[in-house]
Amino acid sequence: MKYRTIEGDRLDLIAHKHYKSLKGTVEFLLKHNPGLADHGPVLPSGVLIELPEVAIQSTPVRVTLWS
């Protein structure tokens, strides 16, 4: 998916809105959009950002109710 910024957009807010999380998503977007960090923390309008799908890796959680 692609997203074109509007004046005042911030990458962290875009990541949170699209991925519903901030855990590693900003870094993920910077990795997949070379040169994006050159714009600074507040993005100008018209910047095209690729929002690739994230493969969700689930780790089984073992819960012990009684010891």
C-alpha positions as CSV (number, residue, x, y, z in Angstrom):
1,M,0.0,0.0,0.0
2,K,1.2,3.5,-0.7
3,Y,0.5,6.7,1.3
4,R,1.0,10.2,0.2
5,T,1.7,12.6,3.0
6,I,-0.2,15.8,3.8
7,E,1.5,18.8,5.4
8,G,2.5,18.1,9.0
9,D,2.3,14.3,8.8
10,R,4.7,12.4,11.1
11,L,6.0,9.0,10.4
12,D,5.2,7.7,13.9
13,L,1.6,8.7,13.6
14,I,1.3,7.2,10.1
15,A,2.9,3.9,11.4
16,H,0.5,3.8,14.4
17,K,-2.5,4.5,12.3
18,H,-1.6,1.9,9.6
19,Y,-0.1,-0.9,11.7
20,K,-1.9,-0.2,15.0
21,S,1.4,-0.4,16.8
22,L,4.7,1.6,17.1
23,K,6.8,-1.4,18.2
24,G,9.5,-1.4,15.5
25,T,7.1,-0.1,12.8
26,V,8.9,3.3,12.3
27,E,12.2,1.6,11.8
28,F,10.5,-0.9,9.5
29,L,9.1,2.0,7.4
30,L,12.5,3.8,7.3
31,K,14.2,0.6,6.1
32,H,11.7,0.1,3.3
33,N,11.7,3.8,2.3
34,P,15.3,4.9,1.7
35,G,15.7,8.7,2.1
36,L,12.5,9.2,4.1
37,A,14.5,10.2,7.2
38,D,16.0,13.1,5.2
39,H,12.7,14.9,5.5
40,G,13.0,15.2,9.2
41,P,10.4,14.4,11.9
42,V,7.6,16.4,10.3
43,L,7.0,15.4,6.7
44,P,6.1,17.8,3.9
45,S,3.1,17.2,1.8
46,G,3.4,14.9,-1.3
47,V,5.9,12.4,0.0
48,L,5.0,8.9,-1.2
49,I,5.5,6.3,1.5
50,E,5.4,2.5,0.8
51,L,3.5,0.8,3.6
52,P,4.5,-2.9,3.2
53,E,2.6,-5.7,4.9
54,V,4.2,-6.9,8.1
55,A,4.4,-10.6,8.7
56,I,3.1,-11.2,12.3
57,Q,5.2,-13.7,14.2
58,S,3.4,-15.2,17.1
59,T,5.3,-16.9,19.8
60,P,3.3,-19.3,22.0
61,V,2.9,-18.1,25.5
62,R,2.9,-20.6,28.3
63,V,0.9,-19.5,31.3
64,T,1.0,-21.4,34.6
65,L,-1.9,-20.7,36.9
66,W,-0.8,-22.8,39.8
67,S,2.7,-23.5,41.0
